[in-house]
């Protein structure tokens, strides 16, 4: 099995259920924005990841190599957890293969909602986590984290962690894109075609599109071409591993130092 095939195989291996092992290439912890939980209220927790120099972990769609960080929750009865809210990704590289991940420190945010009645004075949240941390080589990691919080009538921000969450929210891609986004190709077409038409003055030029669900692979070169009408067009070959029958293209677009979330609809078949 070749090196890239080995990495892809690791990305499919089910790490949940295995014993915890010492992490390599990062420091990782589970933190809460509030020191307590109140009935019927939603609190924010986060998986905080600090990468050692030269290491990276992966975004929700890693691209051609890697494995997205994952969390599996064990919560008290009546509590629910949201999906991970992902900060904007970076274009990084594993063994010369471009991929989508994080080299900077990040917090993967999750919102936990309490039931209207909590019968205990303390609650315990358990997060089974798994990740792939890579530099020259890749190191799969997995660990169980536990948060024990008291139950109170109301919640307040924890001054020890609130600034970390404020910064994490600022790294969420904006939904207010400075362009009107239009697909000019049909669903499942071999080539994906996208047009971005500025909807305000001085709209930045797009640099790169991060496909959220793998319709566009990280190893396909991208070039946004500016047209005479001021719009920007991208044409790129659809990934051979692309999911089928998608009606839209959910993605994050990097434009300079800004990041925007889009989900334009394909032309009808």
C-alpha positions as MATLAB code, in Angstrom:
seq = 'XXXXXXXXXXXXXXXXXXXXXXXXXXXXXXXXXXXXXXXXXXXXXXXXXXXXXXXXXXXXXXXXXXXXXXXXXXXXXXXXXXXXXXXXXXXXXXXXXXXXXXXXXXXXXXXXXXXXXXXXXXXXXXXXXXXXXXXXXXXXXXXXXXXXXXXXXXXXXXXXXXXXXXXXXXXXXXXXXXXXXXXXXXXXXXXXXXXXXXXXXXXXXXXXXXXXXXXXXXXXXXXXXXXXXXXXXXXXXXXXXXXXXXXXXXXXXXXXXXXXXXXXXXXXX';
ca = [
       0.000    0.000    0.000;
       1.427    3.390   -1.040;
       1.853    6.329    1.309;
      -1.207    8.234    0.123;
      -3.298    5.050    0.161;
      -2.177    4.396    3.719;
      -3.318    7.851    4.775;
      -6.677    7.386    3.062;
      -7.101    4.035    4.767;
      -6.439    5.608    8.149;
      -9.102    8.206    7.427;
     -11.676    5.418    7.192;
     -10.574    3.478   10.299;
     -13.115    3.585   13.181;
     -11.155    4.923   16.149;
     -14.183    5.295   18.433;
     -14.304    2.559   21.036;
     -10.522    2.209   21.324;
      -8.589    3.048   24.475;
      -7.291    6.601   24.849;
      -3.721    7.205   23.769;
      -1.259   10.023   24.329;
      -1.541   12.768   21.745;
       1.353   13.717   19.480;
       1.845   17.036   17.718;
      -0.842   18.915   19.631;
      -2.349   19.890   22.967;
      -6.090   19.242   23.147;
      -8.735   19.895   25.789;
     -12.492   20.309   26.262;
     -13.591   23.661   27.695;
     -16.889   25.374   28.555;
     -17.859   29.001   28.044;
     -19.925   28.922   31.242;
     -19.114   27.412   34.660;
     -22.647   25.994   35.077;
     -25.743   24.909   33.179;
     -29.360   26.083   33.641;
     -32.606   24.242   32.804;
     -33.860   24.951   29.284;
     -30.776   26.948   28.324;
     -28.040   26.373   25.762;
     -24.373   26.534   26.673;
     -21.314   26.496   24.429;
     -18.433   24.071   24.812;
     -15.417   23.619   22.594;
     -12.645   21.232   21.690;
      -9.577   23.428   21.977;
      -6.609   22.405   19.806;
      -3.120   23.891   19.920;
      -0.794   22.530   17.223;
       2.899   22.082   17.810;
       5.175   23.691   15.230;
       4.865   22.021   11.827;
       1.777   19.955   12.709;
      -1.814   20.243   11.538;
      -5.214   18.587   12.005;
      -8.100   18.490    9.540;
     -11.277   20.392    8.658;
     -14.720   18.792    8.138;
     -13.668   17.931    4.563;
      -9.926   17.174    4.685;
      -9.571   16.766    0.934;
      -7.447   14.069   -0.687;
      -5.742   13.013    2.574;
      -6.452   13.133    6.292;
      -9.354   12.614    8.671;
     -11.715   15.210   10.098;
     -11.664   15.647   13.860;
     -14.790   14.048   15.335;
     -16.722   14.138   18.614;
     -19.185   11.523   19.879;
     -21.199   12.696   22.896;
     -22.579   10.876   25.925;
     -25.035   13.252   27.609;
     -27.552   13.038   30.459;
     -31.160   12.301   29.528;
     -32.851   15.212   27.772;
     -29.647   17.013   26.758;
     -28.801   17.476   23.068;
     -25.604   18.503   21.277;
     -25.284   20.360   17.984;
     -22.994   19.442   15.153;
     -19.501   20.933   15.260;
     -19.328   24.580   14.182;
     -16.117   24.694   12.165;
     -13.840   27.749   12.002;
     -12.565   28.678    8.558;
     -10.019   26.170    7.203;
      -6.516   26.622    5.847;
      -4.869   25.114    2.799;
      -2.081   22.935    4.155;
      -0.072   19.936    2.924;
       0.602   16.340    3.906;
       3.577   14.675    2.212;
       3.216   17.054   -0.731;
      -0.536   16.500   -1.076;
      -2.687   19.652   -0.604;
      -5.407   19.313    2.017;
      -7.781   21.331    4.184;
      -7.013   21.716    7.852;
      -5.626   23.843   10.646;
      -2.084   24.818   11.511;
      -3.178   27.613   13.868;
      -4.823   27.055   17.231;
      -8.599   26.577   16.946;
     -11.704   25.791   18.971;
     -14.312   23.464   17.474;
     -17.554   24.816   18.934;
     -20.523   22.673   19.990;
     -23.754   23.936   21.576;
     -25.411   21.794   24.263;
     -29.054   22.409   25.142;
     -30.482   21.379   28.518;
     -34.013   20.072   29.113;
     -36.500   22.291   30.970;
     -36.067   20.192   34.106;
     -32.763   18.836   35.433;
     -33.250   16.413   38.356;
     -29.614   16.497   39.565;
     -27.366   19.135   41.101;
     -24.458   18.221   38.801;
     -24.346   17.077   35.176;
     -21.586   15.225   33.346;
     -20.836   15.505   29.625;
     -18.491   12.962   28.051;
     -16.905   13.567   24.652;
     -15.210   10.720   22.809;
     -12.864   12.455   20.376;
     -10.679   11.339   17.510;
      -8.317   13.212   15.239;
      -5.424   12.898   12.830;
      -2.402   15.094   13.519;
       0.191   15.273   10.767;
       3.577   16.767    9.993;
       6.151   14.652    8.172;
       4.123   11.630    9.294;
       0.559   11.215   10.569;
      -0.486   10.285   14.094;
      -4.082    9.247   14.793;
      -5.274   10.215   18.253;
      -8.318    9.537   20.381;
      -9.264   10.574   23.889;
     -12.283   10.774   26.195;
     -12.943   14.131   27.861;
     -15.353   14.822   30.724;
     -16.987   18.080   31.799;
     -18.756   18.196   35.162;
     -20.877   21.303   35.677;
     -23.198   22.351   38.500;
     -26.837   23.158   37.795;
     -27.869   26.772   38.473;
     -30.834   29.079   37.850;
     -28.910   31.018   35.205;
     -25.532   30.895   33.486;
     -22.790   33.494   33.254;
     -19.658   33.638   31.142;
     -16.487   32.152   32.580;
     -13.789   34.870   32.425;
     -11.128   32.146   32.029;
     -12.566   30.886   28.742;
     -14.956   33.509   27.321;
     -12.240   35.350   25.366;
     -11.236   32.091   23.670;
     -14.818   31.566   22.498;
     -15.111   35.178   21.347;
     -12.078   34.677   19.126;
     -13.436   31.324   17.896;
     -16.727   32.934   16.838;
     -14.795   35.578   14.925;
     -13.225   32.736   12.921;
     -16.558   31.388   11.713;
     -17.053   32.013    7.968;
     -19.432   34.898    7.331;
     -22.781   34.186    5.642;
     -22.818   37.751    4.247;
     -20.792   37.073    1.100;
     -19.839   40.161   -0.973;
     -20.947   38.430   -4.178;
     -24.084   36.923   -5.653;
     -23.122   33.271   -6.163;
     -24.572   31.388   -9.130;
     -23.949   27.878  -10.396;
     -23.675   27.732  -14.185;
     -23.394   23.941  -14.322;
     -25.872   21.154  -13.613;
     -25.834   18.708  -10.731;
     -23.352   15.849  -11.203;
     -21.782   17.536  -14.237;
     -18.182   16.524  -14.873;
     -17.055   20.138  -14.544;
     -18.305   22.382  -11.741;
     -18.867   25.979  -12.857;
     -19.451   28.862  -10.443;
     -19.926   32.597  -11.013;
     -19.418   35.222   -8.293;
     -20.912   38.631   -9.115;
     -19.949   41.436   -6.686;
     -22.957   42.833   -4.824;
     -21.107   45.794   -3.342;
     -18.292   48.160   -4.238;
     -14.739   46.987   -3.631;
     -15.766   43.356   -3.240;
     -12.568   41.303   -2.826;
     -11.371   38.853   -5.441;
     -11.837   35.205   -4.389;
      -8.684   33.166   -3.830;
      -9.768   29.609   -3.077;
     -12.903   27.501   -2.587;
     -13.021   24.915    0.227;
     -15.694   22.344   -0.690;
     -17.574   21.293    2.455;
     -18.740   17.908    1.196;
     -15.982   16.797   -1.169;
     -17.506   17.749   -4.524;
     -14.225   19.515   -5.290;
     -11.050   17.773   -4.195;
      -8.101   19.532   -2.589;
      -5.706   18.296   -5.310;
      -7.512   20.116   -8.143;
      -5.970   23.442   -9.145;
      -8.305   26.394   -8.881;
      -8.243   29.669  -10.771;
     -10.894   32.375  -10.524;
     -11.053   34.288  -13.818;
     -12.266   37.892  -13.783;
     -14.749   38.666  -16.571;
     -15.437   41.967  -18.345;
     -18.591   42.488  -16.263;
     -16.533   42.307  -13.053;
     -17.676   38.835  -12.049;
     -15.330   35.999  -11.106;
     -15.731   32.546  -12.638;
     -14.367   29.207  -11.480;
     -14.379   25.993  -13.491;
     -12.934   22.879  -11.883;
     -13.153   19.140  -12.470;
     -15.572   17.364  -10.125;
     -13.886   14.974   -7.689;
     -14.102   11.300   -8.595;
     -15.222   10.737   -4.992;
     -17.905   13.445   -5.118;
     -21.257   12.615   -3.499;
     -24.047   12.152   -6.039;
     -27.317   14.005   -6.588;
     -26.304   17.140   -4.693;
     -28.566   20.115   -5.362;
     -26.114   22.770   -4.176;
     -22.429   23.423   -3.566;
     -21.809   24.184    0.137;
     -18.392   25.784    0.464;
     -16.195   28.328    2.203;
     -14.474   30.884   -0.017;
     -11.247   32.589    1.015;
     -10.829   36.164   -0.231;
      -7.739   37.811    1.190;
      -8.016   37.575    4.978;
     -11.789   37.061    4.882;
     -13.822   33.869    4.619;
     -17.412   33.475    3.437;
     -19.821   30.549    3.486;
     -21.879   29.971    0.337;
     -24.294   27.297   -0.906;
     -25.472   28.142   -4.435;
     -27.975   25.868   -6.163;
     -27.098   23.920   -9.320;
     -28.937   24.479  -12.578;
     -31.920   22.156  -12.915;
     -31.375   18.938  -14.833;
];
